[in-house]
């Protein structure tokens, strides 16, 4: 613990202002077309921006969604009683008084956690209904992930307080701190760095990026792999192979057992990857002024998230504006500890 004490005394805030080199890219697939995100690590010549700009609610636009693909009429009907559908999900939400309008007005978010996207979300042709289903699924999960991060941050702050006061940190907390530092790719000798990393993600930002990267939950990766943010993996069989993967490439888009895992992986990526140090510094600065950072405030720090650069940032801002996503930045999960998990097994 002497190292912890020394680190706290010798650390300088100014040292945190030096931004790391932006490195790596990750990729996702919007429908059948790849977009360009952090951790991809591919030559720029192999990547091409394919986002189509059309106007109208029945076309792809910043305040709408992709026009749902129609299923061929000659496909046979197959009974799949254990799959989550739009109807079964809507019934569950209604029975538990889940209402987005009330939530926007300040009501707490019911603890309803959905494991997967409804299998027929692609078939919804009403834009507003598609948006409602997607937000109803993702909002509680994002808040749940933030709740976990906030609990970790509170415990970390308690340890910092002990160290600053010269008190002994319990052995259980020391071991927990070591595991935390390893997960966030930091060290126990630099608690200031850990405090920068262990923090929540603005809800509106997480919503906007999940909308952009999953096509409101309709992308193949979201429907088949619970992947909302398209993170890459190079271990064969750990993800979904993109349909337009470059010849000779071996990466896959990481798949998850549950949607919550995808959101947690995304949050961890923003909180520890060197490319997003500017995001973390901006978040910390805004908090130091007493402000509550919003997705709109921090979108500008994600230029390296996509090779589309400024265009990608403006897309996120437009999504936030057009869908009033900032309404959700201050909402909280309901205080009751009871949680309803909606999954294919419960239908």
C-alpha positions as CSV (number, residue, x, y, z in Angstrom):
1,X,0.0,0.0,0.0
2,X,3.1,2.3,0.3
3,X,3.0,2.4,-3.5
4,X,-0.6,3.5,-3.5
5,X,0.2,6.3,-1.1
6,X,3.2,7.5,-3.1
7,X,1.2,7.5,-6.3
8,X,-1.5,9.6,-4.8
9,X,1.0,12.2,-3.5
10,X,3.1,12.4,-6.6
11,X,0.5,12.2,-9.4
12,X,-0.1,15.4,-11.3
13,X,-3.4,16.1,-13.1
14,X,-1.4,17.7,-15.9
15,X,0.1,14.4,-16.8
16,X,-3.4,13.2,-17.6
17,X,-3.9,15.8,-20.3
18,X,-1.4,14.2,-22.7
19,X,-3.5,12.2,-25.0
20,X,-2.3,8.8,-26.2
21,X,-1.9,8.1,-29.9
22,X,-5.2,7.0,-31.4
23,X,-4.8,3.4,-32.4
24,X,-6.8,0.6,-33.8
25,X,-10.2,0.3,-35.2
26,X,-13.3,-2.0,-34.6
27,X,-15.9,-2.8,-37.1
28,X,-19.5,-3.6,-37.3
29,X,-22.0,-4.3,-40.0
30,X,-25.0,-2.2,-40.7
31,X,-27.2,-4.6,-42.6
32,X,-24.7,-6.1,-45.0
33,X,-22.3,-3.2,-45.1
34,X,-19.3,-2.7,-42.9
35,X,-18.7,0.6,-41.0
36,X,-15.4,1.4,-39.3
37,X,-14.8,1.5,-35.6
38,X,-12.0,1.2,-33.2
39,X,-9.8,-1.9,-32.8
40,X,-10.2,-3.1,-36.4
41,X,-6.5,-2.6,-37.2
42,X,-7.0,-2.9,-40.9
43,X,-5.5,-0.8,-43.7
44,X,-7.7,2.2,-44.5
45,X,-7.6,1.1,-48.2
46,X,-9.6,-2.0,-47.3
47,X,-12.4,0.0,-45.6
48,X,-15.0,2.1,-47.4
49,X,-17.8,4.3,-46.0
50,X,-21.1,2.9,-47.2
51,X,-23.6,4.9,-45.2
52,X,-26.3,6.1,-47.6
53,X,-27.9,9.5,-46.9
54,X,-31.5,9.6,-47.9
55,X,-34.4,11.7,-46.6
56,X,-37.8,10.4,-45.6
57,X,-39.2,8.3,-42.8
58,X,-39.5,5.3,-45.1
59,X,-35.8,5.5,-46.0
60,X,-32.5,5.5,-44.2
61,X,-32.1,8.9,-42.5
62,X,-30.7,10.2,-39.2
63,X,-34.1,10.5,-37.6
64,X,-35.5,7.3,-39.0
65,X,-34.4,3.7,-39.4
66,X,-33.6,1.4,-42.3
67,X,-36.5,0.3,-44.3
68,X,-37.2,-3.2,-43.0
69,X,-36.5,-6.0,-45.4
70,X,-39.5,-8.0,-46.4
71,X,-39.6,-11.7,-45.8
72,X,-40.2,-13.8,-49.0
73,X,-43.9,-14.8,-49.1
74,X,-43.1,-18.4,-50.1
75,X,-41.2,-19.2,-46.9
76,X,-42.9,-21.9,-44.8
77,X,-44.1,-21.1,-41.3
78,X,-42.1,-22.8,-38.6
79,X,-43.3,-22.8,-35.0
80,X,-40.6,-21.7,-32.6
81,X,-42.3,-21.4,-29.3
82,X,-39.1,-20.6,-27.3
83,X,-38.2,-17.5,-29.3
84,X,-38.9,-14.0,-28.0
85,X,-41.2,-12.1,-30.4
86,X,-42.4,-8.5,-30.6
87,X,-45.8,-9.5,-29.4
88,X,-44.6,-11.5,-26.4
89,X,-42.2,-8.7,-25.4
90,X,-44.8,-6.0,-25.8
91,X,-47.2,-8.0,-23.6
92,X,-44.5,-8.3,-20.9
93,X,-43.7,-4.6,-21.1
94,X,-47.3,-3.6,-20.8
95,X,-48.0,-5.9,-17.9
96,X,-45.2,-4.3,-16.0
97,X,-46.2,-0.7,-16.9
98,X,-43.1,0.1,-18.9
99,X,-43.9,3.4,-20.6
100,X,-41.2,5.4,-22.5
101,X,-43.3,8.6,-22.3
102,X,-43.5,8.4,-18.5
103,X,-39.8,7.7,-18.3
104,X,-39.0,10.7,-20.4
105,X,-41.0,12.7,-17.9
106,X,-38.8,11.6,-15.1
107,X,-40.4,8.3,-13.9
108,X,-37.9,5.6,-12.9
109,X,-37.2,2.8,-15.4
110,X,-38.7,-0.6,-14.4
111,X,-36.1,-3.3,-13.9
112,X,-37.1,-5.3,-17.0
113,X,-34.0,-6.8,-18.6
114,X,-34.3,-8.5,-22.0
115,X,-31.7,-11.1,-23.1
116,X,-32.1,-10.9,-26.8
117,X,-33.8,-8.9,-29.6
118,X,-37.2,-10.1,-30.7
119,X,-36.6,-12.5,-33.6
120,X,-39.2,-10.6,-35.7
121,X,-37.9,-7.1,-35.1
122,X,-36.9,-6.9,-38.7
123,X,-40.5,-7.4,-39.8
124,X,-41.7,-4.2,-38.0
125,X,-42.6,-1.7,-40.7
126,X,-43.8,1.1,-38.5
127,X,-40.8,3.2,-37.7
128,X,-42.0,4.5,-34.4
129,X,-42.9,1.0,-33.2
130,X,-39.5,-0.2,-34.1
131,X,-37.9,2.6,-32.2
132,X,-40.0,2.0,-29.2
133,X,-39.2,-1.7,-29.1
134,X,-35.4,-1.0,-29.4
135,X,-35.3,1.7,-26.8
136,X,-37.4,-0.4,-24.4
137,X,-34.9,-3.3,-24.7
138,X,-31.6,-1.3,-24.6
139,X,-32.4,1.5,-22.1
140,X,-32.8,-0.7,-18.9
141,X,-29.7,-2.8,-19.9
142,X,-27.5,0.3,-20.4
143,X,-28.7,1.6,-17.0
144,X,-27.9,-1.8,-15.4
145,X,-24.4,-1.7,-16.8
146,X,-23.9,1.8,-15.5
147,X,-25.2,0.8,-12.1
148,X,-22.5,-1.9,-11.9
149,X,-19.8,0.6,-12.9
150,X,-21.0,3.1,-10.4
151,X,-20.8,0.5,-7.6
152,X,-17.2,-0.2,-8.6
153,X,-16.4,3.5,-8.6
154,X,-17.9,4.0,-5.2
155,X,-15.8,1.2,-3.8
156,X,-12.7,2.6,-5.5
157,X,-13.4,6.0,-4.0
158,X,-13.6,4.5,-0.6
159,X,-10.1,2.9,-1.1
160,X,-8.7,6.3,-2.3
161,X,-10.1,7.9,0.8
162,X,-8.4,5.3,3.0
163,X,-5.1,5.8,1.3
164,X,-5.2,9.6,1.4
165,X,-5.9,9.4,5.1
166,X,-3.0,7.0,5.7
167,X,-5.2,4.2,6.9
168,X,-4.7,0.6,6.1
169,X,-6.6,-0.8,3.2
170,X,-8.2,-4.2,4.1
171,X,-6.7,-7.2,2.3
172,X,-9.9,-8.1,0.6
173,X,-10.1,-4.6,-0.9
174,X,-6.4,-4.8,-2.0
175,X,-7.1,-8.0,-3.9
176,X,-10.3,-6.5,-5.4
177,X,-8.3,-3.5,-6.5
178,X,-5.7,-5.6,-8.2
179,X,-8.4,-7.4,-10.2
180,X,-10.1,-4.1,-11.1
181,X,-6.8,-2.6,-12.3
182,X,-6.0,-5.6,-14.5
183,X,-9.5,-5.5,-16.1
184,X,-9.1,-1.8,-16.9
185,X,-5.5,-2.2,-18.1
186,X,-4.2,0.0,-15.3
187,X,-2.1,-0.5,-12.2
188,X,-2.7,-0.2,-8.4
189,X,0.0,2.4,-8.2
190,X,-2.0,4.9,-10.3
191,X,-5.4,5.3,-8.7
192,X,-5.9,8.6,-10.6
193,X,-5.8,6.7,-13.8
194,X,-8.3,4.1,-12.5
195,X,-10.7,6.8,-11.4
196,X,-10.6,8.2,-14.9
197,X,-11.5,4.8,-16.3
198,X,-14.0,3.4,-13.8
199,X,-16.9,5.7,-14.7
200,X,-20.3,5.5,-16.3
201,X,-21.2,6.1,-20.0
202,X,-23.8,8.8,-20.9
203,X,-27.0,6.9,-21.7
204,X,-27.7,9.0,-24.8
205,X,-24.3,8.2,-26.2
206,X,-24.7,4.5,-25.7
207,X,-28.1,4.6,-27.2
208,X,-27.0,6.6,-30.3
209,X,-24.1,4.3,-31.0
210,X,-26.1,1.2,-30.6
211,X,-28.7,2.6,-33.0
212,X,-26.1,3.6,-35.6
213,X,-24.2,0.3,-35.4
214,X,-27.1,-2.1,-35.2
215,X,-29.7,-0.4,-37.4
216,X,-32.1,-0.2,-34.4
217,X,-31.5,-3.8,-33.6
218,X,-32.1,-5.1,-37.1
219,X,-28.5,-5.9,-38.2
220,X,-27.5,-9.6,-38.6
221,X,-25.0,-9.2,-35.8
222,X,-27.6,-7.8,-33.4
223,X,-30.3,-10.4,-34.2
224,X,-28.0,-13.5,-34.4
225,X,-25.2,-12.5,-32.0
226,X,-26.6,-10.0,-29.5
227,X,-23.9,-7.6,-30.8
228,X,-25.0,-3.9,-30.7
229,X,-21.5,-2.3,-31.2
230,X,-19.7,-4.6,-33.6
231,X,-16.5,-5.4,-31.7
232,X,-14.1,-7.6,-33.6
233,X,-12.5,-10.8,-32.4
234,X,-9.7,-12.8,-34.1
235,X,-10.4,-16.2,-32.4
236,X,-12.1,-18.5,-34.9
237,X,-15.6,-19.5,-33.9
238,X,-16.0,-16.7,-31.3
239,X,-18.2,-14.5,-33.5
240,X,-20.1,-14.0,-36.7
241,X,-18.3,-13.8,-40.1
242,X,-19.1,-10.7,-42.0
243,X,-20.6,-11.4,-45.4
244,X,-18.3,-9.0,-47.1
245,X,-15.1,-9.8,-45.2
246,X,-11.9,-9.1,-47.1
247,X,-10.2,-12.1,-48.8
248,X,-7.6,-13.5,-46.4
249,X,-9.0,-11.8,-43.3
250,X,-9.7,-13.9,-40.3
251,X,-11.6,-11.6,-38.0
252,X,-15.2,-12.2,-36.8
253,X,-17.7,-9.8,-35.2
254,X,-17.8,-10.9,-31.6
255,X,-21.0,-12.6,-30.5
256,X,-22.5,-12.6,-27.0
257,X,-24.9,-14.8,-25.2
258,X,-26.9,-11.9,-24.0
259,X,-27.3,-8.2,-24.9
260,X,-26.1,-7.0,-21.6
261,X,-22.7,-8.6,-22.3
262,X,-22.4,-6.6,-25.5
263,X,-23.1,-3.3,-23.7
264,X,-20.7,-4.1,-20.9
265,X,-18.0,-4.9,-23.4
266,X,-18.7,-1.6,-25.2
267,X,-18.5,0.4,-21.9
268,X,-15.2,-1.3,-21.0
269,X,-13.8,-0.5,-24.4
270,X,-14.5,3.2,-24.0
271,X,-13.2,3.2,-20.5
272,X,-9.9,1.6,-21.1
273,X,-8.8,1.8,-24.8
274,X,-6.0,4.3,-25.4
275,X,-8.0,5.7,-28.4
276,X,-10.6,7.1,-26.0
277,X,-8.4,8.9,-23.4
278,X,-9.8,12.2,-24.7
279,X,-13.3,10.9,-24.0
280,X,-12.3,10.0,-20.4
281,X,-10.6,13.3,-19.8
282,X,-13.5,15.3,-21.1
283,X,-15.9,13.3,-19.0
284,X,-13.8,13.9,-15.9
285,X,-13.4,17.6,-16.6
286,X,-17.2,18.1,-17.0
287,X,-17.8,16.3,-13.7
288,X,-15.2,18.5,-12.0
289,X,-17.2,21.5,-12.9
290,X,-20.4,20.0,-11.4
291,X,-21.9,19.1,-14.8
292,X,-23.4,15.8,-15.7
293,X,-21.9,14.8,-19.1
294,X,-24.3,14.0,-21.8
295,X,-23.8,12.0,-25.0
296,X,-23.9,15.3,-27.0
297,X,-21.1,16.7,-24.8
298,X,-18.8,13.7,-25.4
299,X,-19.6,12.8,-29.0
300,X,-16.9,15.1,-30.3
301,X,-14.3,12.9,-28.5
302,X,-15.1,9.9,-30.6
303,X,-13.5,10.9,-33.9
304,X,-11.3,7.8,-33.8
305,X,-14.3,5.5,-33.2
306,X,-15.0,5.4,-37.0
307,X,-12.9,6.1,-40.1
308,X,-15.8,8.4,-41.0
309,X,-14.4,10.7,-38.4
310,X,-16.4,14.0,-38.2
311,X,-19.2,12.6,-40.2
312,X,-19.7,9.8,-37.7
313,X,-19.7,12.3,-34.8
314,X,-22.3,14.4,-36.6
315,X,-24.4,11.3,-37.2
316,X,-24.4,10.5,-33.4
317,X,-25.4,14.1,-32.6
318,X,-28.2,14.0,-35.1
319,X,-29.5,10.7,-33.7
320,X,-29.4,12.2,-30.2
321,X,-31.3,15.3,-31.4
322,X,-33.8,13.7,-33.6
323,X,-34.8,11.1,-31.1
324,X,-34.5,13.3,-27.9
325,X,-32.1,10.8,-26.4
326,X,-30.8,13.3,-23.9
327,X,-34.1,12.8,-22.1
328,X,-32.6,9.5,-20.9
329,X,-29.3,10.8,-19.5
330,X,-30.8,11.6,-16.1
331,X,-33.2,8.6,-15.7
332,X,-32.5,5.9,-13.2
333,X,-33.6,2.3,-12.6
334,X,-36.5,1.9,-10.2
335,X,-35.2,1.4,-6.6
336,X,-37.0,-1.9,-6.0
337,X,-34.6,-4.9,-6.2
338,X,-37.1,-7.1,-8.0
339,X,-36.1,-7.6,-11.6
340,X,-38.0,-9.2,-14.5
341,X,-35.8,-11.0,-17.0
342,X,-37.4,-11.5,-20.3
343,X,-35.8,-14.2,-22.4
344,X,-36.7,-16.9,-24.9
345,X,-36.9,-19.4,-22.1
346,X,-39.7,-17.3,-20.4
347,X,-42.0,-17.4,-23.4
